[in-house]
């Protein structure tokens, strides 16, 4: 039996200890024993990008924000769905996640950080959203397991009423917000609607055709 190997640990600002594991050719990130993401299971992360760009439609040079980086699968799929003139900003607050993407498991997603259309910002995604007005065509948010935070209490503000107001301000007319969650949350869907968004809720499998059910909200500016 192939043993599991601890590759490294990282302190999440305002949260717990993140651990990176390798098992044979697979990798996983866990916190407090809970698996946040894995190189074996990433279909729903890719589906979030697909659903968002399906709603957006064709744009010549979209500006996209991905938060956070994770294992890079959402970023990689977004890069496949946009043209050469697109710019994709990535917000990640944990330096070790970036290091592991570059040195440990980046090959699993095709090294999306090396793509010239990718621009990495070492910051909280909420701060990136707060800093701009009318810039983004697409916001792809897979932060802290969804609206009910697991890793950092501060992440909850991104999904609060005020956080959604800031997301609205950061988006261009006709733009799309997609949010990934490990579980459904009727109150969050209502919050999106009260914030002026039109919303579709999608249930997708973690491995495309099997595995736990994940929730993806696709919301757009009227």
Secondary structure, 3 states (H helix, E strand, C coil): CCCEEEEEEEECCCECEEEEEEECCEEEEEECCEEEEECCCCHHHHHHHHHHHHHHCCCCCCEEEEECCCCCHHHHHHHHHCCCCCEEEEECCCHHHHHHHHHCCHHHHCCHHHCCCEEEECCCHHHHHHCCCCCEEEEEECCCCCCCCCCEHHHHHHHCHHHHHHHHHHEEEEEEEEEEECCCCHHHHHHHHHCCEEEEEEEEECCECCCCEEEEEEEEEC
